[in-house]
Amino acid sequence: MCSHQSPSATADRGLAHIVAARPEQGWTLLCDGAIVFDDTGELHADGSVVPPHRGPADRLAVAIAA
């Protein structure tokens, strides 16, 4: 693991780099041990979880139609 070991610090999240990517499975492992999922959820190395924070589906449909 690297020095980006403060998973709760959102500012450090952008500094962590990708160690392994599995787009076919929908996840990416970062150097700080966090797993970031395509649905915007996260599982941090300390066991904490960030639930998916997607927008409402009706907004997505409007954005696609535009």
Biopython code that builds the backbone (N, CA, C, O; Angstrom):
import numpy as np
from Bio.PDB.StructureBuilder import StructureBuilder

atoms = [
    (1, "MET", "N", (0.840, -1.188, 0.000)),
    (1, "MET", "CA", (0.000, 0.000, 0.000)),
    (1, "MET", "C", (0.880, 1.244, 0.000)),
    (1, "MET", "O", (2.065, 1.198, 0.330)),
    (2, "CYS", "N", (0.269, 2.336, -0.374)),
    (2, "CYS", "CA", (1.008, 3.586, -0.476)),
    (2, "CYS", "C", (0.700, 4.491, 0.721)),
    (2, "CYS", "O", (0.079, 4.059, 1.691)),
    (3, "SER", "N", (1.125, 5.709, 0.643)),
    (3, "SER", "CA", (0.940, 6.647, 1.755)),
    (3, "SER", "C", (-0.444, 7.284, 1.775)),
    (3, "SER", "O", (-0.715, 8.088, 2.666)),
    (4, "HIS", "N", (-1.318, 6.968, 0.851)),
    (4, "HIS", "CA", (-2.668, 7.534, 0.815)),
    (4, "HIS", "C", (-3.605, 6.700, 1.675)),
    (4, "HIS", "O", (-4.612, 6.199, 1.176)),
    (5, "GLN", "N", (-3.294, 6.541, 2.957)),
    (5, "GLN", "CA", (-4.038, 5.638, 3.802)),
    (5, "GLN", "C", (-5.076, 6.326, 4.670)),
    (5, "GLN", "O", (-5.384, 5.822, 5.750)),
    (6, "SER", "N", (-5.618, 7.435, 4.254)),
    (6, "SER", "CA", (-6.675, 8.086, 5.016)),
    (6, "SER", "C", (-7.967, 8.035, 4.198)),
    (6, "SER", "O", (-8.358, 9.028, 3.583)),
    (7, "PRO", "N", (-8.631, 6.863, 4.193)),
    (7, "PRO", "CA", (-9.777, 6.684, 3.308)),
    (7, "PRO", "C", (-10.924, 7.636, 3.573)),
    (7, "PRO", "O", (-11.725, 7.895, 2.674)),
    (8, "SER", "N", (-11.027, 8.164, 4.786)),
    (8, "SER", "CA", (-12.128, 9.083, 5.066)),
    (8, "SER", "C", (-11.834, 10.494, 4.569)),
    (8, "SER", "O", (-12.733, 11.333, 4.503)),
    (9, "ALA", "N", (-10.587, 10.752, 4.223)),
    (9, "ALA", "CA", (-10.216, 12.078, 3.728)),
    (9, "ALA", "C", (-10.481, 12.136, 2.231)),
    (9, "ALA", "O", (-9.712, 11.592, 1.439)),
    (10, "THR", "N", (-11.537, 12.777, 1.852)),
    (10, "THR", "CA", (-11.940, 12.845, 0.465)),
    (10, "THR", "C", (-10.865, 13.493, -0.396)),
    (10, "THR", "O", (-10.715, 13.140, -1.565)),
    (11, "ALA", "N", (-10.128, 14.422, 0.159)),
    (11, "ALA", "CA", (-9.094, 15.110, -0.614)),
    (11, "ALA", "C", (-8.011, 14.138, -1.070)),
    (11, "ALA", "O", (-7.471, 14.287, -2.166)),
    (12, "ASP", "N", (-7.687, 13.145, -0.242)),
    (12, "ASP", "CA", (-6.650, 12.180, -0.603)),
    (12, "ASP", "C", (-7.132, 11.157, -1.618)),
    (12, "ASP", "O", (-6.315, 10.501, -2.264)),
    (13, "ARG", "N", (-8.429, 11.008, -1.771)),
    (13, "ARG", "CA", (-8.969, 9.995, -2.683)),
    (13, "ARG", "C", (-8.459, 10.224, -4.105)),
    (13, "ARG", "O", (-8.166, 9.260, -4.811)),
    (14, "GLY", "N", (-8.349, 11.454, -4.527)),
    (14, "GLY", "CA", (-7.886, 11.747, -5.875)),
    (14, "GLY", "C", (-6.412, 11.451, -6.085)),
    (14, "GLY", "O", (-5.973, 11.321, -7.228)),
    (15, "LEU", "N", (-5.632, 11.342, -5.011)),
    (15, "LEU", "CA", (-4.197, 11.087, -5.111)),
    (15, "LEU", "C", (-3.876, 9.610, -5.278)),
    (15, "LEU", "O", (-2.829, 9.259, -5.821)),
    (16, "ALA", "N", (-4.763, 8.750, -4.821)),
    (16, "ALA", "CA", (-4.512, 7.314, -4.914)),
    (16, "ALA", "C", (-4.589, 6.880, -6.375)),
    (16, "ALA", "O", (-5.443, 7.350, -7.127)),
    (17, "HIS", "N", (-3.700, 5.989, -6.764)),
    (17, "HIS", "CA", (-3.693, 5.522, -8.145)),
    (17, "HIS", "C", (-4.239, 4.101, -8.240)),
    (17, "HIS", "O", (-4.333, 3.391, -7.238)),
    (18, "ILE", "N", (-4.588, 3.705, -9.429)),
    (18, "ILE", "CA", (-5.188, 2.395, -9.671)),
    (18, "ILE", "C", (-4.112, 1.323, -9.651)),
    (18, "ILE", "O", (-3.085, 1.434, -10.320)),
    (19, "VAL", "N", (-4.371, 0.278, -8.864)),
    (19, "VAL", "CA", (-3.475, -0.869, -8.784)),
    (19, "VAL", "C", (-4.003, -1.996, -9.665)),
    (19, "VAL", "O", (-3.237, -2.654, -10.369)),
    (20, "ALA", "N", (-5.313, -2.213, -9.623)),
    (20, "ALA", "CA", (-5.943, -3.246, -10.444)),
    (20, "ALA", "C", (-7.323, -2.753, -10.846)),
    (20, "ALA", "O", (-8.048, -2.175, -10.037)),
    (21, "ALA", "N", (-7.677, -2.985, -12.090)),
    (21, "ALA", "CA", (-8.993, -2.588, -12.584)),
    (21, "ALA", "C", (-9.676, -3.805, -13.181)),
    (21, "ALA", "O", (-9.073, -4.551, -13.953)),
    (22, "ARG", "N", (-10.915, -3.999, -12.826)),
    (22, "ARG", "CA", (-11.728, -5.083, -13.371)),
    (22, "ARG", "C", (-13.043, -4.501, -13.867)),
    (22, "ARG", "O", (-14.083, -4.711, -13.243)),
    (23, "PRO", "N", (-13.012, -3.768, -14.985)),
    (23, "PRO", "CA", (-14.227, -3.120, -15.485)),
    (23, "PRO", "C", (-15.330, -4.108, -15.823)),
    (23, "PRO", "O", (-16.512, -3.778, -15.716)),
    (24, "GLU", "N", (-14.957, -5.323, -16.230)),
    (24, "GLU", "CA", (-15.976, -6.322, -16.532)),
    (24, "GLU", "C", (-16.729, -6.768, -15.280)),
    (24, "GLU", "O", (-17.847, -7.276, -15.366)),
    (25, "GLN", "N", (-16.103, -6.574, -14.113)),
    (25, "GLN", "CA", (-16.744, -6.907, -12.844)),
    (25, "GLN", "C", (-17.254, -5.663, -12.125)),
    (25, "GLN", "O", (-17.994, -5.778, -11.148)),
    (26, "GLY", "N", (-16.870, -4.479, -12.591)),
    (26, "GLY", "CA", (-17.391, -3.244, -12.040)),
    (26, "GLY", "C", (-16.648, -2.691, -10.833)),
    (26, "GLY", "O", (-17.250, -1.985, -10.024)),
    (27, "TRP", "N", (-15.359, -2.986, -10.684)),
    (27, "TRP", "CA", (-14.620, -2.441, -9.551)),
    (27, "TRP", "C", (-13.175, -2.123, -9.931)),
    (27, "TRP", "O", (-12.632, -2.616, -10.920)),
    (28, "THR", "N", (-12.573, -1.255, -9.072)),
    (28, "THR", "CA", (-11.182, -0.851, -9.233)),
    (28, "THR", "C", (-10.526, -0.822, -7.861)),
    (28, "THR", "O", (-11.097, -0.286, -6.911)),
    (29, "LEU", "N", (-9.335, -1.391, -7.749)),
    (29, "LEU", "CA", (-8.562, -1.372, -6.509)),
    (29, "LEU", "C", (-7.580, -0.221, -6.569)),
    (29, "LEU", "O", (-6.830, -0.089, -7.536)),
    (30, "LEU", "N", (-7.579, 0.613, -5.541)),
    (30, "LEU", "CA", (-6.650, 1.744, -5.475)),
    (30, "LEU", "C", (-5.463, 1.397, -4.592)),
    (30, "LEU", "O", (-5.525, 0.446, -3.813)),
    (31, "CYS", "N", (-4.386, 2.158, -4.707)),
    (31, "CYS", "CA", (-3.155, 1.876, -3.969)),
    (31, "CYS", "C", (-3.310, 2.012, -2.460)),
    (31, "CYS", "O", (-2.484, 1.491, -1.710)),
    (32, "ASP", "N", (-4.353, 2.703, -1.999)),
    (32, "ASP", "CA", (-4.568, 2.834, -0.560)),
    (32, "ASP", "C", (-5.418, 1.700, 0.006)),
    (32, "ASP", "O", (-5.799, 1.727, 1.176)),
    (33, "GLY", "N", (-5.712, 0.703, -0.831)),
    (33, "GLY", "CA", (-6.474, -0.454, -0.380)),
    (33, "GLY", "C", (-7.974, -0.312, -0.560)),
    (33, "GLY", "O", (-8.713, -1.250, -0.264)),
    (34, "ALA", "N", (-8.441, 0.824, -1.032)),
    (34, "ALA", "CA", (-9.870, 1.037, -1.244)),
    (34, "ALA", "C", (-10.308, 0.369, -2.541)),
    (34, "ALA", "O", (-9.548, 0.298, -3.508)),
    (35, "ILE", "N", (-11.540, -0.118, -2.545)),
    (35, "ILE", "CA", (-12.153, -0.650, -3.755)),
    (35, "ILE", "C", (-13.268, 0.307, -4.139)),
    (35, "ILE", "O", (-14.159, 0.590, -3.337)),
    (36, "VAL", "N", (-13.215, 0.797, -5.356)),
    (36, "VAL", "CA", (-14.208, 1.738, -5.860)),
    (36, "VAL", "C", (-15.050, 0.997, -6.896)),
    (36, "VAL", "O", (-14.523, 0.392, -7.829)),
    (37, "PHE", "N", (-16.367, 1.056, -6.712)),
    (37, "PHE", "CA", (-17.273, 0.336, -7.603)),
    (37, "PHE", "C", (-17.865, 1.271, -8.648)),
    (37, "PHE", "O", (-17.998, 2.472, -8.415)),
    (38, "ASP", "N", (-18.218, 0.712, -9.802)),
    (38, "ASP", "CA", (-18.784, 1.499, -10.888)),
    (38, "ASP", "C", (-20.094, 2.180, -10.512)),
    (38, "ASP", "O", (-20.465, 3.183, -11.123)),
    (39, "ASP", "N", (-20.801, 1.650, -9.513)),
    (39, "ASP", "CA", (-22.064, 2.271, -9.098)),
    (39, "ASP", "C", (-21.834, 3.426, -8.130)),
    (39, "ASP", "O", (-22.786, 3.900, -7.510)),
    (40, "THR", "N", (-20.606, 3.884, -7.986)),
    (40, "THR", "CA", (-20.135, 5.002, -7.154)),
    (40, "THR", "C", (-19.997, 4.645, -5.680)),
    (40, "THR", "O", (-19.732, 5.535, -4.872)),
    (41, "GLY", "N", (-20.161, 3.407, -5.303)),
    (41, "GLY", "CA", (-19.918, 2.982, -3.928)),
    (41, "GLY", "C", (-18.436, 2.721, -3.715)),
    (41, "GLY", "O", (-17.678, 2.555, -4.671)),
    (42, "GLU", "N", (-18.028, 2.687, -2.438)),
    (42, "GLU", "CA", (-16.621, 2.435, -2.102)),
    (42, "GLU", "C", (-16.533, 1.553, -0.872)),
    (42, "GLU", "O", (-17.377, 1.635, 0.020)),
    (43, "LEU", "N", (-15.511, 0.709, -0.825)),
    (43, "LEU", "CA", (-15.180, -0.093, 0.340)),
    (43, "LEU", "C", (-13.751, 0.264, 0.693)),
    (43, "LEU", "O", (-12.837, 0.027, -0.097)),
    (44, "HIS", "N", (-13.547, 0.834, 1.878)),
    (44, "HIS", "CA", (-12.219, 1.302, 2.271)),
    (44, "HIS", "C", (-11.457, 0.223, 3.013)),
    (44, "HIS", "O", (-12.056, -0.719, 3.532)),
    (45, "ALA", "N", (-10.144, 0.354, 3.068)),
    (45, "ALA", "CA", (-9.270, -0.629, 3.700)),
    (45, "ALA", "C", (-9.576, -0.810, 5.176)),
    (45, "ALA", "O", (-9.340, -1.887, 5.723)),
    (46, "ASP", "N", (-10.098, 0.224, 5.833)),
    (46, "ASP", "CA", (-10.419, 0.111, 7.259)),
    (46, "ASP", "C", (-11.792, -0.527, 7.495)),
    (46, "ASP", "O", (-12.232, -0.643, 8.639)),
    (47, "GLY", "N", (-12.466, -0.939, 6.424)),
    (47, "GLY", "CA", (-13.769, -1.584, 6.539)),
    (47, "GLY", "C", (-14.945, -0.642, 6.419)),
    (47, "GLY", "O", (-16.090, -1.091, 6.379)),
    (48, "SER", "N", (-14.692, 0.653, 6.359)),
    (48, "SER", "CA", (-15.793, 1.605, 6.216)),
    (48, "SER", "C", (-16.338, 1.548, 4.788)),
    (48, "SER", "O", (-15.632, 1.193, 3.844)),
    (49, "VAL", "N", (-17.604, 1.904, 4.665)),
    (49, "VAL", "CA", (-18.293, 1.796, 3.385)),
    (49, "VAL", "C", (-18.881, 3.140, 3.006)),
    (49, "VAL", "O", (-19.412, 3.850, 3.860)),
    (50, "VAL", "N", (-18.792, 3.492, 1.743)),
    (50, "VAL", "CA", (-19.479, 4.657, 1.192)),
    (50, "VAL", "C", (-20.537, 4.088, 0.255)),
    (50, "VAL", "O", (-20.200, 3.498, -0.772)),
    (51, "PRO", "N", (-21.816, 4.259, 0.597)),
    (51, "PRO", "CA", (-22.858, 3.698, -0.266)),
    (51, "PRO", "C", (-22.903, 4.420, -1.610)),
    (51, "PRO", "O", (-22.427, 5.549, -1.726)),
    (52, "PRO", "N", (-23.470, 3.776, -2.616)),
    (52, "PRO", "CA", (-23.586, 4.429, -3.921)),
    (52, "PRO", "C", (-24.332, 5.748, -3.793)),
    (52, "PRO", "O", (-25.305, 5.850, -3.045)),
    (53, "HIS", "N", (-23.879, 6.746, -4.518)),
    (53, "HIS", "CA", (-24.512, 8.064, -4.453)),
    (53, "HIS", "C", (-24.900, 8.519, -5.853)),
    (53, "HIS", "O", (-24.516, 9.591, -6.319)),
    (54, "ARG", "N", (-25.670, 7.667, -6.496)),
    (54, "ARG", "CA", (-26.147, 7.969, -7.843)),
    (54, "ARG", "C", (-27.320, 8.934, -7.777)),
    (54, "ARG", "O", (-28.031, 9.004, -6.774)),
    (55, "GLY", "N", (-27.507, 9.661, -8.841)),
    (55, "GLY", "CA", (-28.643, 10.566, -8.955)),
    (55, "GLY", "C", (-29.916, 9.793, -9.252)),
    (55, "GLY", "O", (-29.861, 8.613, -9.598)),
    (56, "PRO", "N", (-31.060, 10.446, -9.121)),
    (56, "PRO", "CA", (-32.328, 9.790, -9.440)),
    (56, "PRO", "C", (-32.367, 9.343, -10.906)),
    (56, "PRO", "O", (-31.803, 10.003, -11.779)),
    (57, "ALA", "N", (-33.029, 8.231, -11.162)),
    (57, "ALA", "CA", (-33.085, 7.663, -12.506)),
    (57, "ALA", "C", (-33.757, 8.605, -13.498)),
    (57, "ALA", "O", (-33.402, 8.608, -14.677)),
    (58, "ASP", "N", (-34.722, 9.407, -13.043)),
    (58, "ASP", "CA", (-35.396, 10.305, -13.974)),
    (58, "ASP", "C", (-34.445, 11.380, -14.504)),
    (58, "ASP", "O", (-34.594, 11.822, -15.644)),
    (59, "ARG", "N", (-33.489, 11.797, -13.712)),
    (59, "ARG", "CA", (-32.479, 12.756, -14.184)),
    (59, "ARG", "C", (-31.563, 12.128, -15.212)),
    (59, "ARG", "O", (-31.158, 12.790, -16.167)),
    (60, "LEU", "N", (-31.234, 10.872, -15.033)),
    (60, "LEU", "CA", (-30.386, 10.165, -15.976)),
    (60, "LEU", "C", (-31.079, 10.079, -17.330)),
    (60, "LEU", "O", (-30.444, 10.296, -18.362)),
    (61, "ALA", "N", (-32.348, 9.772, -17.339)),
    (61, "ALA", "CA", (-33.097, 9.644, -18.580)),
    (61, "ALA", "C", (-33.137, 10.971, -19.330)),
    (61, "ALA", "O", (-33.052, 10.990, -20.558)),
    (62, "VAL", "N", (-33.265, 12.069, -18.611)),
    (62, "VAL", "CA", (-33.291, 13.396, -19.241)),
    (62, "VAL", "C", (-31.922, 13.702, -19.839)),
    (62, "VAL", "O", (-31.834, 14.245, -20.940)),
    (63, "ALA", "N", (-30.855, 13.358, -19.123)),
    (63, "ALA", "CA", (-29.502, 13.624, -19.605)),
    (63, "ALA", "C", (-29.190, 12.811, -20.858)),
    (63, "ALA", "O", (-28.515, 13.300, -21.763)),
    (64, "ILE", "N", (-29.674, 11.585, -20.914)),
    (64, "ILE", "CA", (-29.422, 10.746, -22.080)),
    (64, "ILE", "C", (-30.202, 11.254, -23.288)),
    (64, "ILE", "O", (-29.703, 11.216, -24.412)),
    (65, "ALA", "N", (-31.418, 11.727, -23.059)),
    (65, "ALA", "CA", (-32.264, 12.204, -24.151)),
    (65, "ALA", "C", (-31.740, 13.506, -24.744)),
    (65, "ALA", "O", (-32.016, 13.810, -25.904)),
    (66, "ALA", "N", (-30.991, 14.275, -23.968)),
    (66, "ALA", "CA", (-30.517, 15.591, -24.429)),
    (66, "ALA", "C", (-29.423, 15.516, -25.439)),
    (66, "ALA", "O", (-28.940, 16.548, -25.903)),
]
sb = StructureBuilder()
sb.init_structure("model")
sb.init_model(0)
sb.init_chain("A")
sb.init_seg("    ")
for serial, (resi, resn, name, xyz) in enumerate(atoms, 1):
    if name == "N":
        sb.init_residue(resn, " ", resi, " ")
    sb.init_atom(name, np.array(xyz, "f"), 0.0, 1.0, " ", f" {name:<3s}", serial, name[0])
structure = sb.get_structure()
